[in-house]
């Protein structure tokens, strides 16, 4: 097999793995290794409420600072904050829906046999699967870029909203992916989604810079000084190339390694199971075939 065929085969396998995981979405969202599958609904609701509270604080702070002008919506940090909230809320919703479906099947069939995943995948689950990689990768990306590239000591003291927007939200995401969920992020489709997200924001950034009268909250005719496409085109291009060629894939790699470490801790057999039989246990199963209720 030549190199092109091998690359194509890898991409196809990654796409199939991504689609197969989404087809089994109920089993995936009902896993909670850190707290136990029977506490999965509580875990999802807690993460969703915390993410919403933190992002609402950032939103209100910026709206007050900028006299109600919605500059909030121009920053990549806040795009990622909104994506994080959408991910957390969709994850909580999908978990509750999966729990209801599982309990309905258990009520109808007391044998404890796992229900199949032949029902159509809800639209919200498709959105969740797109966000499951964008959220942790983009959160790590903005945290690294903000503190490593954009922030300068002469900007003044570090404010609470900066810590929340460029740290606390990532900490919530980190705990969620390291201990509370079962998502796999190693597929080519996941990486593609992360690049598409970044590409859409870059296009927005360029267009906003050239819109007559459009400014950031300081009155500058750009969003970030490092992406001043009017006056510093080469610097802007160089920054975007470096971000896409180095920081984004590095953030993706770190996130993939994190989920692999999680799986080796809680699901050591074939990366799917922790009881040694090579088959992933049904969410809520106590190991003897008895399903616990999630409601």
Beta strands, then each sheet from edge to edge (+ up, - down):
end
